[in-house]
Amino acid sequence: MPSEAVIQIKGLYKSFGANEVLKNFNLDLLRGESLVVLGKSGSGKSVLIKCIIGLIKPDRGDITVLGQDLLSLDHEELDQIRQKVGFLFQSNALYDSMTVRDNLEFPLRRHTINLSQPEVDDMVMDALNNVGLGHTVDMMPAELSGGMRKRIALARTLILRPEIILYDEPTTGLDPITSLEIINLMNVIQEKYQTSSIIITHDMKCVKIASDRVAMLIDGTCYALGTYDELNASTDGKVRAFFD
């Protein structure tokens, strides 16, 4: 098991009015591992991942990403960190008015300078071929199935070669066969690029297949942490509720 932490979360708190979503949440993501954060709907999983990427500011606590204190970064510094952290949105967040090619070129245009058009074309096709969809390059998102849109969103995440990938409910809304294809693709990508990943999910098939470790977000805290098999052997009622 790798030992270097690429993300460290310490004493994280976040409330919305009287609703305490995160309460002294602590967690480390180790280099090269796939860490699943498991919790019920509404438990704060998406809030946590948006805190990690800087889309939501926590009330207090510390988040360190690749050695940098995330909460002290200015906009430009935060943008530089985001180039190294890919974020796969639950909704895919593709631009409906753009072709697949334009969707993938968008982060390159935004973050990368001094690339020739042939270099951009090569990067786009490489990213699409990684997810098995090179033939869709000139199609529109509306022409694609839900599973294909998820793959295109993953290709767009990969195009900047991130060190860390954050997955927000990657199998939500997909049928069981397509879900399994996406989970297996996530594993292939982690193996090929040695990425470190946090996967937010309540899909137990995803937890079992994709996780090196599992953190259980219960009552706003990291209630339990271990491998799938370790947690599956637990006799704690709150943990067992996910496995029974």
C-alpha positions in Angstrom: 0.0 0.0 0.0 1.4 3.5 -0.9 2.1 5.8 2.0 2.4 9.4 0.7 -0.8 11.4 1.1 -1.7 13.5 -2.0 -4.8 14.8 -0.3 -5.1 15.4 3.5 -8.4 16.5 5.1 -8.3 17.5 8.7 -11.1 18.7 11.0 -13.4 19.7 8.2 -16.8 21.3 9.1 -19.5 22.5 6.8 -23.0 23.6 7.6 -25.9 25.0 5.6 -28.0 26.9 8.1 -28.8 24.5 10.9 -27.9 21.5 8.8 -24.4 20.2 9.9 -23.2 18.3 6.8 -19.6 17.7 7.7 -18.5 17.5 11.4 -14.8 17.1 12.1 -14.2 15.0 9.0 -10.7 13.6 8.6 -9.3 11.6 5.6 -6.1 11.0 3.6 -5.9 9.9 0.0 -2.7 8.0 -0.6 -0.7 8.2 -3.8 -1.8 5.7 -6.4 -4.9 4.4 -4.5 -8.5 4.4 -5.3 -10.5 5.5 -2.2 -14.3 5.3 -2.2 -16.3 7.6 0.0 -19.5 5.7 0.8 -22.6 7.3 2.2 -26.4 7.5 1.9 -27.9 10.1 -0.4 -27.8 13.5 1.3 -25.0 12.4 3.7 -22.6 15.1 2.4 -20.5 13.2 -0.1 -20.9 15.7 -2.9 -20.3 18.6 -0.5 -17.1 16.9 0.6 -15.8 16.5 -3.0 -16.7 20.1 -3.9 -14.8 21.3 -0.9 -11.7 19.3 -2.1 -11.8 21.0 -5.5 -12.5 24.5 -4.1 -16.1 24.8 -5.3 -17.5 25.1 -1.8 -15.6 26.7 1.1 -15.8 24.8 4.4 -16.6 26.6 7.6 -13.3 25.4 9.2 -10.7 22.8 8.8 -7.7 22.1 6.6 -7.4 20.6 3.1 -4.0 19.9 1.6 -3.8 18.9 -2.1 -0.5 17.9 -3.5 1.3 19.6 -0.7 -0.5 22.9 -1.0 -3.0 24.4 1.5 -6.1 24.6 -0.6 -7.9 27.1 1.5 -5.1 29.7 1.4 -4.7 29.7 -2.4 -5.8 32.7 -4.6 -7.8 32.2 -7.8 -4.8 31.7 -10.0 -3.1 29.3 -7.7 -6.4 27.3 -7.3 -6.6 27.2 -11.1 -3.1 25.7 -11.3 -4.0 23.0 -8.8 -7.2 22.2 -10.7 -5.0 21.4 -13.8 -3.6 18.5 -11.7 -7.0 17.3 -10.3 -9.6 16.0 -12.7 -13.3 16.2 -11.7 -15.9 13.9 -13.2 -19.2 15.6 -12.5 -22.3 13.5 -11.7 -24.1 15.2 -14.5 -21.1 14.9 -16.9 -21.3 18.7 -17.5 -20.8 18.4 -21.3 -21.6 21.5 -23.4 -24.6 20.5 -25.5 -23.9 23.1 -28.2 -20.3 21.8 -28.8 -19.2 18.7 -30.6 -17.2 16.0 -28.7 -14.0 17.5 -30.2 -14.9 21.0 -29.0 -15.8 19.7 -25.5 -12.4 18.0 -25.2 -10.5 21.0 -26.6 -12.1 23.3 -24.1 -9.8 22.5 -21.1 -6.8 22.6 -23.4 -7.7 26.0 -24.6 -8.4 27.2 -21.1 -5.3 25.8 -19.3 -2.6 25.1 -21.9 -0.7 27.6 -24.1 1.6 27.1 -27.1 -0.1 24.0 -28.5 -0.3 23.6 -32.3 -3.6 22.4 -33.8 -2.0 19.0 -34.7 -0.9 18.6 -31.1 -4.4 19.4 -29.9 -5.9 17.0 -32.4 -3.5 14.2 -31.2 -4.4 14.9 -27.5 -8.1 14.8 -28.3 -7.9 11.5 -30.2 -5.6 10.0 -27.6 -8.1 10.8 -24.8 -11.1 9.5 -26.8 -9.2 6.3 -27.8 -8.5 5.7 -24.0 -12.3 5.4 -23.5 -13.0 3.6 -26.7 -14.8 6.4 -28.5 -12.5 7.8 -31.1 -15.3 7.5 -33.7 -17.5 10.0 -31.8 -15.1 13.0 -32.2 -17.5 15.0 -34.5 -20.7 14.0 -32.9 -22.9 16.1 -30.6 -23.6 15.0 -27.0 -27.3 14.6 -27.8 -26.4 11.9 -30.3 -24.7 9.8 -27.5 -26.1 7.3 -25.0 -25.8 8.0 -21.3 -22.8 5.6 -21.0 -21.1 7.2 -24.0 -21.6 10.7 -22.5 -20.0 9.5 -19.2 -17.0 8.1 -21.2 -16.7 11.4 -23.1 -16.7 13.3 -19.8 -14.0 11.0 -18.5 -12.0 11.6 -21.6 -12.2 15.3 -21.1 -11.1 14.8 -17.5 -8.1 12.8 -18.7 -6.9 15.2 -21.4 -4.8 17.3 -19.0 -3.3 14.1 -17.5 -4.3 14.8 -13.9 -2.5 13.3 -11.0 -5.8 13.0 -9.0 -9.3 12.2 -10.3 -12.4 12.9 -8.3 -15.5 11.0 -9.3 -18.9 12.2 -8.2 -21.4 9.3 -8.4 -19.9 7.9 -11.6 -22.6 5.2 -12.1 -25.7 7.2 -11.2 -28.4 6.9 -13.9 -26.7 4.1 -15.8 -28.0 0.6 -16.3 -26.1 -2.2 -14.6 -24.1 -3.3 -17.6 -23.1 0.2 -18.5 -22.2 0.9 -14.8 -19.9 -2.1 -14.8 -18.2 -0.9 -18.0 -17.6 2.5 -16.4 -16.2 1.0 -13.2 -13.9 -1.3 -15.2 -12.7 1.7 -17.3 -12.0 3.6 -14.1 -9.8 0.7 -13.0 -8.0 0.6 -16.3 -7.3 4.3 -16.2 -5.9 4.1 -12.6 -3.6 1.3 -13.7 -2.5 2.9 -16.9 -1.8 6.4 -15.5 -1.2 5.6 -11.8 -3.7 8.2 -10.8 -4.9 8.7 -7.3 -8.7 8.7 -7.1 -11.6 9.6 -4.7 -14.9 8.0 -5.8 -18.1 9.3 -4.3 -20.8 6.7 -4.5 -23.5 4.7 -2.9 -23.3 1.9 -5.5 -22.0 -1.1 -3.7 -20.9 -2.8 -6.9 -18.6 0.2 -7.6 -17.4 0.1 -4.0 -16.4 -3.6 -4.2 -14.8 -3.5 -7.6 -13.1 -0.1 -7.6 -11.9 0.5 -4.1 -8.5 0.0 -2.4 -10.0 1.5 0.7 -13.5 2.7 1.7 -14.3 5.6 4.0 -17.8 5.6 5.4 -19.4 9.1 5.7 -22.0 8.7 8.5 -23.3 11.6 10.6 -20.9 14.0 9.0 -17.8 12.1 10.1 -15.4 9.5 8.6 -17.2 6.9 10.7 -15.2 3.9 9.5 -12.2 3.3 7.2 -10.8 0.1 5.8 -10.9 -2.3 2.8 -14.2 -3.5 1.4 -13.6 -6.9 3.1 -12.7 -5.4 6.4 -15.9 -3.2 6.5 -18.0 -6.1 5.2 -16.8 -8.1 8.2 -17.8 -5.4 10.7 -20.5 -6.1 13.3 -21.3 -2.3 13.7 -24.9 -1.7 12.9 -24.3 1.5 11.0 -21.7 -0.1 8.8 -23.7 -3.3 8.3 -26.6 -1.3 6.9 -24.7 -0.8 3.7 -23.8 -4.5 3.3 -26.9 -6.4 4.4 
